[in-house]
Amino acid sequence: MNLNDLSLFIRVVETGSFTSAADTLNVQKSTISRRIAQLEDSLGVRLIQRTTRKLRLTPEGRELFDRSRDLIDQLEVIRDEVSADSHDLRGRLRMTMPTELGVLMMNEVIAGFIALHPGLEVDVELSTRTVDLVEEGMDLALRMGPLPDSSLIARKIATLPRGLYVSPKYLRKHGVPHSPDDLIQHQCITLVKPFDTWRFLNWNEGEPASFGGQVRTNSISFAREMARLGVGITRMPKMFCNELVSRGELVQIMDDYELPPSEINAIYASRRNLTPRVRAFLDYMMEQLKTHPWISDCSPEE
């Protein structure tokens, strides 16, 4: 069995079609079709049922994909590690992060990184869902906020200052809260997380404040939008509200009460440790974030 043909087969399955695989690899569709046919001939089984509308794996094809995907990834890691030019990164770097973090901050970091490594491919999933890094073949996850206990390795990347934000419309209707004690009388927009408590470093010995509220969400962008529309008060990293504050659509309140900053953590599976691709990206990201205006602390590697 030709491992290059096997790698092409995995790419076809991941992209969902011969055409998409050809586009990502910059080769002819006919070349990929021929190579997959050669792989099938060498194995003596049909791997893919070809139809005019979609690609469908045979049971043998599904088994081959599930069992060989990690193998090909590991071979790429070995190639990177023994390469004569360690700066010539190739293969794919798969990562996941919240939409807001990707769009507002990490977009420039990723663009600069792939410009330095033209042989590298980067898959980015923008999501807050819980990802099984090993099971789903992800190299790296970037997450904001406290992390649940797990067997994964977590490295703090940076911290983002946070504040409480509300629209002038809401303040005109409900008045201005002056201390955490006042929040119980107000509508507070919170995140759907078991640990989404509002604590203040210089109030009540860091104990959570009590507050009211009708809206909970898993999206920082949605919480910000609800605050802009006058639904209530929201707590979030200042970077997400800077533009709306400058336009007068949101104002920061209770500045005298200090909120703990939000952490950005990089998470990777201990089984795979740091591959050359992941390590290179982490090092580049840390270097770029050192001078980022929204970062209050960019932590060195421990």
ABEGO torsion letter per residue (X at the ends): XBAAAAAAAAAAAAAGBAAAAAAAAGBBAAAAAAAAAAAAAAAGBBABBBBAABBBBBAAAAAAAAAAAAAAAAAAAAAAAABABAABBBEBBBBBBBAAAAAAAAAAAAAAAAAABAABBBBBBBBABBBBAAAAGBABBBBBEBBBBBABBBBBABBBBBBBBBBAAAAAAAEBBABAAAAAABBBBBBBBAABBBBBAABGGGBBBBBBEABBBABAAAAAAAAAAGAEBBBBBAAAAAAAAAAGABBBBGAABBBBBBBBBBBBBAAAEBBAAAAAAAAAAAAAAAABAABABBBBBX
